[in-house]
């Protein structure tokens, strides 16, 4: 599979380019739509919770502290949720392409991953611009962002690839995933700070695998502190193991996928 990826590297790159271009070819705002949706969600939450509920962020000397906190978490969540959602329907949506063209099927997840990475980089640029308008400038710890983004993408792809293969044979998975993602969003400290929860609840919420990722984004972007490496290390190991398991399942199921589609 690795040799196939290298041999078809130009096909993957051109497919990423075409995917991005086709999504916005008839759109007046073009690529801006990739960042408008998450930023609008941030604006709505920040307005309601900051103004109506007078939410304040401890340790942040900025009147827009809550909005800054929310954007840092949204950057992580957007990468994870969009990657998983796209990967679940990846093989079903490309069923006709898989039947008509002869190419390594493993290219499809990497095309999706490349597209999601470009989307997230554009969102990051927009968030940095908003930070500047609000008078907040991330410092040197923000240099860890590429590592965090790649870890988030790898974790999301390891889950999405496995679910995408299973969805070919059990279509109910595509209906269940959005519900699970919605629940996971509220179980992750994105729109609230985990310090407001009772001690017992706080420890339970820390079992969420996204907790160290979201917290690390907030650390480097908002507080200029390093990522929580001790919590990220088990997640990185789990990502590698899960990715290998997903690739094994994909390889074994690949001959039967086209027939099932």
C-alpha positions as CSV (number, residue, x, y, z in Angstrom):
1,X,0.0,0.0,0.0
2,X,2.9,2.4,0.7
3,X,4.4,1.7,-2.7
4,X,1.0,2.4,-4.3
5,X,0.7,5.7,-2.4
6,X,4.1,6.8,-3.7
7,X,3.4,5.7,-7.3
8,X,0.0,7.6,-7.3
9,X,1.3,10.6,-5.4
10,X,0.5,13.0,-8.3
11,X,-3.0,11.5,-8.6
12,X,-3.6,12.1,-4.9
13,X,-2.3,15.7,-5.1
14,X,-4.3,16.5,-8.2
15,X,-7.4,14.9,-6.7
16,X,-7.1,17.1,-3.6
17,X,-6.8,20.2,-5.8
18,X,-9.8,19.2,-7.9
19,X,-11.9,18.4,-4.8
20,X,-11.2,21.8,-3.4
21,X,-11.9,23.5,-6.7
22,X,-15.1,21.6,-7.4
23,X,-16.6,22.4,-4.0
24,X,-16.5,26.1,-4.7
25,X,-16.4,26.4,-8.5
26,X,-19.9,28.0,-8.6
27,X,-19.6,29.8,-5.3
28,X,-19.2,33.6,-5.1
29,X,-17.2,33.4,-1.9
30,X,-15.2,30.4,-2.9
31,X,-12.9,29.0,-0.2
32,X,-14.2,31.5,2.4
33,X,-17.1,29.1,3.0
34,X,-14.6,26.6,4.6
35,X,-14.0,29.1,7.4
36,X,-17.3,31.0,7.5
37,X,-19.3,28.1,9.1
38,X,-17.0,27.4,12.0
39,X,-16.4,31.1,12.7
40,X,-20.1,31.8,12.7
41,X,-20.6,29.0,15.2
42,X,-17.9,30.6,17.4
43,X,-19.6,34.0,17.1
44,X,-22.9,32.6,18.1
45,X,-21.6,30.8,21.1
46,X,-19.3,33.7,22.2
47,X,-22.1,36.2,21.9
48,X,-24.6,34.1,23.9
49,X,-22.3,32.8,26.6
50,X,-20.1,35.9,27.0
51,X,-22.8,38.5,26.9
52,X,-25.9,36.8,28.1
53,X,-24.2,34.6,30.7
54,X,-21.2,36.9,31.3
55,X,-18.8,33.9,30.9
56,X,-15.3,34.7,31.9
57,X,-12.1,32.8,31.3
58,X,-9.7,32.4,34.2
59,X,-6.1,33.4,33.4
60,X,-7.0,35.4,30.3
61,X,-6.6,39.2,30.5
62,X,-8.7,40.0,27.5
63,X,-12.4,41.0,27.4
64,X,-12.8,38.6,24.4
65,X,-11.2,35.8,26.4
66,X,-14.1,33.4,26.0
67,X,-14.2,33.9,22.2
68,X,-10.5,33.2,22.1
69,X,-10.9,30.1,24.1
70,X,-13.8,28.9,22.0
71,X,-11.9,29.4,18.7
72,X,-8.9,27.4,20.0
73,X,-11.1,24.5,20.8
74,X,-13.1,24.9,17.5
75,X,-9.9,24.6,15.5
76,X,-9.3,21.1,17.0
77,X,-12.9,20.0,16.9
78,X,-13.4,21.1,13.3
79,X,-10.5,19.0,12.1
80,X,-11.6,15.9,14.0
81,X,-15.3,16.0,13.3
82,X,-15.1,16.9,9.6
83,X,-12.5,14.3,9.0
84,X,-14.5,11.5,10.7
85,X,-17.7,12.6,9.0
86,X,-16.1,12.7,5.5
87,X,-14.3,9.4,6.0
88,X,-17.4,7.5,7.1
89,X,-19.1,8.0,3.7
90,X,-15.9,8.0,1.7
91,X,-16.1,4.6,0.0
92,X,-19.9,4.7,-0.4
93,X,-19.8,8.2,-2.0
94,X,-17.0,7.1,-4.4
95,X,-18.5,3.8,-5.3
96,X,-19.0,4.7,-8.9
97,X,-15.4,5.9,-9.2
98,X,-14.1,2.7,-7.6
99,X,-16.1,0.6,-10.2
100,X,-15.0,2.6,-13.2
101,X,-11.3,3.4,-12.5
102,X,-8.4,1.2,-11.7
103,X,-6.4,2.8,-8.9
104,X,-5.3,1.8,-5.4
105,X,-8.3,2.3,-3.1
106,X,-6.0,3.4,-0.3
107,X,-5.6,6.7,-2.2
108,X,-9.1,7.8,-1.2
109,X,-8.5,8.2,2.5
110,X,-5.3,10.2,1.8
111,X,-7.1,12.5,-0.6
112,X,-9.7,13.1,2.1
113,X,-7.0,13.8,4.7
114,X,-5.2,16.2,2.4
115,X,-8.5,18.1,1.8
116,X,-9.3,18.3,5.5
117,X,-5.7,19.5,6.2
118,X,-6.0,22.4,3.7
119,X,-9.4,23.3,5.2
120,X,-8.0,23.4,8.7
121,X,-4.9,25.5,7.7
122,X,-7.3,28.1,6.1
123,X,-9.4,28.1,9.3
124,X,-6.2,28.6,11.3
125,X,-5.2,31.6,9.2
126,X,-8.7,33.1,9.7
127,X,-8.5,32.5,13.5
128,X,-5.1,34.2,13.7
129,X,-6.6,37.2,11.9
130,X,-9.5,37.3,14.3
131,X,-7.0,37.0,17.2
132,X,-5.1,40.0,15.9
133,X,-8.3,42.0,15.7
134,X,-9.1,41.1,19.3
135,X,-5.6,42.1,20.5
136,X,-4.3,38.6,21.2
137,X,-1.1,37.4,19.6
138,X,-0.1,33.7,20.2
139,X,3.6,33.4,21.2
140,X,6.3,30.8,20.6
141,X,4.3,27.8,21.9
142,X,2.0,28.2,18.9
143,X,4.9,26.5,16.9
144,X,3.6,23.2,18.3
145,X,0.4,23.6,16.3
146,X,1.6,21.6,13.2
147,X,2.3,18.6,15.5
148,X,-1.1,18.9,17.2
149,X,-2.9,19.3,13.8
150,X,-1.1,16.2,12.4
151,X,-1.9,14.2,15.5
152,X,-5.6,15.3,15.4
153,X,-5.8,14.4,11.7
154,X,-4.1,11.0,12.3
155,X,-6.5,10.1,15.2
156,X,-9.5,11.2,13.1
157,X,-8.4,9.2,10.1
158,X,-7.7,6.1,12.1
159,X,-11.3,6.1,13.3
160,X,-12.8,7.3,10.1
161,X,-11.1,4.7,7.9
162,X,-12.3,1.9,10.1
163,X,-15.9,3.3,10.2
164,X,-15.7,4.0,6.4
165,X,-14.9,0.3,5.6
166,X,-17.6,-0.9,8.0
167,X,-20.2,1.5,6.6
168,X,-19.9,-0.2,3.2
169,X,-21.4,-3.3,4.7
170,X,-23.5,-1.8,7.5
171,X,-25.0,1.5,6.3
172,X,-26.5,2.3,9.7
173,X,-23.1,3.5,10.8
174,X,-23.4,6.7,8.7
175,X,-26.6,7.4,10.7
176,X,-25.1,6.7,14.1
177,X,-21.9,8.7,13.7
178,X,-23.5,12.2,13.6
179,X,-25.3,11.5,16.8
180,X,-22.2,10.3,18.5
181,X,-20.2,13.3,17.3
182,X,-22.9,15.6,18.6
183,X,-22.7,14.0,22.1
184,X,-18.9,14.0,22.0
185,X,-18.9,17.7,21.2
186,X,-20.7,18.5,24.5
187,X,-18.5,16.0,26.4
188,X,-15.4,17.9,25.3
189,X,-14.4,21.2,27.0
190,X,-14.8,23.4,23.9
191,X,-17.7,25.8,24.9
192,X,-16.9,25.5,28.7
193,X,-13.9,25.2,30.9
194,X,-13.6,21.8,32.7
195,X,-12.8,23.6,36.0
196,X,-16.5,24.5,36.4
197,X,-17.4,20.8,36.7
198,X,-17.5,18.9,40.0
199,X,-14.3,16.9,40.8
200,X,-15.9,13.5,40.1
201,X,-17.4,14.6,36.8
202,X,-14.2,16.4,35.8
203,X,-12.2,13.1,36.2
204,X,-14.7,11.3,34.1
205,X,-14.6,13.9,31.3
206,X,-10.8,13.6,31.2
207,X,-11.2,10.1,30.0
208,X,-12.4,11.6,26.7
209,X,-9.6,11.0,24.2
210,X,-10.2,14.4,22.7
211,X,-9.6,16.1,26.0
212,X,-5.8,16.3,25.8
213,X,-6.0,17.4,22.2
214,X,-8.4,20.3,22.8
215,X,-6.6,21.3,26.0
216,X,-3.3,21.4,24.1
217,X,-4.7,23.7,21.4
218,X,-6.0,26.0,24.2
219,X,-2.7,25.9,26.0
220,X,-0.6,26.9,23.0
221,X,-3.0,29.4,21.5
222,X,-4.5,31.1,24.6
223,X,-2.1,30.6,27.5
224,X,1.3,30.3,25.7
225,X,2.0,27.1,27.5
226,X,3.3,23.8,26.0
227,X,0.9,21.0,25.1
228,X,0.0,18.4,27.7
229,X,2.5,15.9,26.5
230,X,2.0,13.3,29.2
231,X,-1.6,13.0,28.2
232,X,-0.9,13.2,24.5
233,X,1.6,10.3,24.5
234,X,-1.0,7.6,25.2
235,X,-3.2,9.1,22.5
236,X,-0.4,9.1,20.0
237,X,0.3,5.4,20.7
238,X,-3.4,4.6,20.5
239,X,-3.6,6.4,17.2
240,X,-0.8,4.3,15.7
241,X,-2.3,1.1,16.9
242,X,-5.8,2.0,15.7
243,X,-4.4,3.2,12.3
244,X,-2.6,-0.1,11.8
245,X,-5.8,-2.0,12.7
246,X,-7.8,0.1,10.3
247,X,-5.3,-0.5,7.5
248,X,-5.5,-4.3,8.1
249,X,-9.3,-4.3,8.1
250,X,-9.2,-2.1,4.9
251,X,-6.8,-4.5,3.2
252,X,-8.8,-7.6,4.0
253,X,-12.2,-6.0,3.1
254,X,-11.0,-4.2,-0.1
255,X,-11.7,-7.0,-2.5
256,X,-15.3,-7.3,-1.4
257,X,-16.0,-3.6,-1.1
258,X,-16.7,-3.0,-4.8
259,X,-19.2,-5.9,-4.9
260,X,-21.0,-4.5,-1.8
261,X,-21.2,-1.1,-3.4
